[in-house]
Amino acid sequence: MKRMTSVALSGFGVPESLRWHQGALWFSDLAHGTVHRWDGSGEAETMLKVPGRAGGLGWLPDGRMLVASMDGGVVYRLEADGELVEHADLRHLVGGPVNDMLVDPLGRAYVGNFGFDYHAFAREHANAMLYAPPGPPKTPIACLAPDGTLLGVTEPVLFPNGCVLTADGATMVAAETLAMRLSAFPVLPDGTLGEPRPWAPLISPFLWRAVNDPGLLGRITRRVSALLDHPAIAKRSASPIAPDGIAWHSDGATMWIANALRGECVRVAEGGRVLDRVATSQNTLSCLVAGLDGRTLFAATVPTDDPVRAAELNGGRIEMFRLRIPR
């Protein structure tokens, strides 16, 4: 029998960006633009509403929160007195909604963006049609200093999404959702990110070449893939994996992936070998291994990631699964 999460919280639009901070679970609702905190009992508390829809979350060393404004194209900072102020303006860098964000222990923030209006495209086309030449546009990850000034940007990548640091802080692993892979970036002494290398491919090389092929093979592959996009079919598939949020397993070496294509969290080793799967009730956008004892896998799930439709449905959930982790 497939292992499955249990539902802990429900009634959200698009819950995302799961974080563990000061003994509680924090997350954004991308559909309603709110940030929530849950201490494990009762209902989640709404902490603030962010102009332009709340996205990625993080905290500066002094405890002030940073939160991305997806449609505003900026990162906000929540001051100690409760005032929300602009921390960084990214509008000159982004081609689509600002997305997930990682804030490191020094207060440097790494911020991705869609690169284009993904939801407008997805309302009219199957996801597979994104790969018709010239393919989806690439976009960089912005690297911000603790004071919000721009340190630099990475080379353009395909839909940079969830990201994590290695324990020594020397490498950042980022999900490239539309490339269906995890990529590793060296963290340079000035805080910028160096040239990426593959960390885990999550689609077969043949299928990746075929879906991007400019000729007849590509046209056929994209049409067949579009037919297989149907939820009833996709949820029974094991490949490919479109990584959204990612989180280290307790071993600090293998990675949990929220698979945006279907209802599951998948644990992989570097290189892409699948080690474990935990089913969720809906498509999964974010995951986190945390809790008071560090043994809970949290997952943010949705019936749809379209923020307009999701705001109407309010079917987003926070789900949980207890991991068997050796002491």
N, C-alpha and C positions, 0 to 999 in steps of 0.2 A: 504494500500500500504506500502511495506517495505521501511523504510527510507534508503537512500543511500548516500554515499560520492560523492564528485565531485573531478575530477582530477586537481591537482594544478601544478604538474611537471611530466615530463615523459622523457624517453630516457636513463634510467639507467639500469645497469645489475641486481644487487641484492641490492636495498637500504635497509638499516637496521640501528639499534641503533639510533633511533630518540632521539635527545636531544634539550632542549631549553637553550640557553646560551647567555647572554648579548643581549637580544632582538631579537634573530634570531634562526631559526631552523637549527640544524646541523645534519648530518647523514653520515654514511659510505656507500660505494658501495663495497660489498663483492666480486663481480665479477671482478671489475677493480682495486680494492685496493686503492681507492681514498676516501678523506674526503671532504664533501661539506658543504657550508653555504648558507642559503637562508633567506633574510630579508623580504620576502613577496611580493616583486615586481620583475618583470623580471625573468631572469633565475638564477639558483643556481650557486654560485661561487665555483670552485674547489680550495680547500685550500692546499692540499698536497697529494702526493702519497706515500703509505706505502709499504715497501718491505714485501712480503709474504701475501699480501691482508689485508686491514684494517678491523678491527672488532669493538669491543666495544670501546666506547669513554667516556672520563671524564676529569675533570680539577682539578688540585691541588689548594690549597687556594691562591697561588700566581699567578694563571692564566695560568700556563703552562699546555698544553694539554697532557693527556695520551691516547694512542691508542694501542689496541691489534693487534699483527700481527698473523693472523690465522694460516698460514702455517709455519711461522718462530718460533712459540712457545715462543715468548717474548712479553713484553709490552714496547713500546717505549715512550719517553718523548720528546716533542717539546720544545726546549729551546727558550728563548726570542729572540735570534739572528737568529732563523729559523733552527738551527741544530737539526736533529733527532738523539737522543742518546738512548741507551738501558737503560731502567729503571729497568726491572726485567727479569730474564731468568727462564722460566717455563718448559723447555723441559724435565726435569727430572720428572715432575709431570703429564704431559698430555698424554693421549692415542690417541688423535685426534686433530683436529684444535682447537685453542684457540677461544673462542666464546665471548659472551657478558661480559660486565664489568660494575660495579658500583663503582664510586669514591665518598666517603662520604665527608661531609664538613671539616673533619680534614685531608683529603688527603689519607686516607686508601682506597685501591682498593680491590675489591672482583671480582675474575675472574673465569669464568667457561670454560669448554671445552667439545667437543663432546664425548670424551671417546673412540672413534674408528673412522674409515673412513666411516662415514655415507653415503656420496654420492657414494662411490664405491659400497657399499651394495645396495643402492636404484637404481642404474643403472641396476642391475641384478635381483632384487627381489621386490615384493610388501612390503610395510611397515609392514603389518601384520606379515610377516615372521620373523621379528625381534624378535618376542616373542616365537619362537620355542626354547625349552630348549637348552642351559642354559639362553637364553634371552640376550638382549644387555648388554654390560659391564657397570658397574657404574664407576663414576669418581668424585673426590672431587672438591670443590670450594676452590681456593687459596686465602688466606688473606694476603695482602701486607701492610707493613708500608709505611708512606709517602715518605721515601727514597728508596723504592723498595725492601727492605729486606723482607724475608718471615716471617710472624708472625705465620702462621700455616695453616692447611687445615681442611676442614670439613670431616665428614664421607662420604663415597662415595654415590652419588645420581645418578639418571637416567637422563642424558643429561641436566645438569644445564644450564639455559638460562637467560632470562630477570629477573632482580631483582630490588626491590625498598625497601626503608627504611620507617618505620613508622615516623610520625612527631616528636616523641620524640627521635628517633634514637635508641630505645631499641630493635627493632626487624627488621630483614630483611626478606622479603617475596620473594621467588625465584620460578620461573617456572621450573618444571621438565617436559620437553616436552614429552619425551617418556613414562613417568609414567602418563601423563595426569592428573596432579595435581599441585597445588600450595602448597609449604611448607614454614613454618615460622621458622626462626632460631633466638634464642636470641643472641644479640650482647653483648659479655662479656666485662668486663672492659678493657682488653688488646687489644680489637679490633677483636679478633677471634670470631668465630661463634660456638654456643653450639649445642646441639642435636636438630634436627628438629622435628617439630610436623605438622600434617596435617592442612592446612589452607583452602583449597577448593579442594575436589575431583571433577574431570571433566569427569568422565566416570562412568557408573553404576557399583556397586560392582560385580554384576553377570557377566557382560561382561568382566570386568577385570580378574576375576578368570578364565573365560572360555578361553580367548585368551592366557592366560599363562599356561593353563592346559597341563601337559605332556602326557596325554593319548588321546583317541579318541575324546573326547569333544574338546580339544585344536586343534587337527588337523582339525576338521570340522570347528570350529570357525575361525581359521586363513585362511582357504581356502575361506569361505564365505566373510570374511572381505576383502580379497584380491580382490574379484570380486566387492565389493562395493567401492573399492579405485578409481574406474573410475570417473574422474572429473564430468561427467554429472550426476552421481548418488550422489557423495559426496556433491556437492553444494546444493542439495535439502535436505540434512540431517541436523538434529539439534544436533546430538550427535555422538561420543564424541567430546570433545574440546581438541586440542593439543596446549597448551599455548607456545607461542614463546616470543615476547616482552610483557611486562605488564606495566600498569601505573595506579596510583591512580586516581579515580574520584575526583571531586572538594570537595566532602565531607570527603575525607581522610580516609574513612572506607570501601568503595567498590572499586572494581578493574576492569579496562578495560583490556581485553585480546585480543591480536592478535592471531587469530585462524589459525594455519599453515595448517590445513586440508581443509579450504575453505575460500571464500571471505567474511569475516566478522570480526568485533570487537564485543566482547561480554562483558557485564558488569555483574559481579557476586558479591554476598555478601559472607562474610566468611561463610564457610560451603558448598559453591558451588551453592546456589540458583541463577538461571539466572534472572536478572532484566531487561536487555535491550539488544538489538542487532541492530547494524548498518551494513548494507551490503556494501561491497567494490567491485570493479570491478574484482579483482583477489585474489588469496590466500594472506593472510596478515601475515607479519613477525614481524612487530613492530608497536607500537601505543604510543601515548603521548597526554595528555590533557595539552594544553599550549596556546601560543599566547599572544599578548599584554594585553588582558583582561582575559586570562585564560579560555576562553569559546570554544576553538577549539579542536576537536578531530582530530589528525593527524594519518595517517596510511601509512605504507610502504607496497606496494603490488608488486607481481611478477607473471609472467606466469609460472615460474619454479624457484626453489631455487638451482638448480644445477649450480654452478658457471661457468662451461665450456659452457653449453648450453645458460645460461643467458647472458654471454658476447657476444654471437653471436646474440641473439634476441634483446637485449637492450629494453626490454618491461617493465622494472621496473618503478613504479610510486610512487609519493607522493600524497596522497589523503586527503581531508579535509571534516569535517562535523561540523556545528555549533550546539553546545549543548545548550539546554534550562536549564540554571542553575539559580536558584533563587538567587537574590542578598541578 
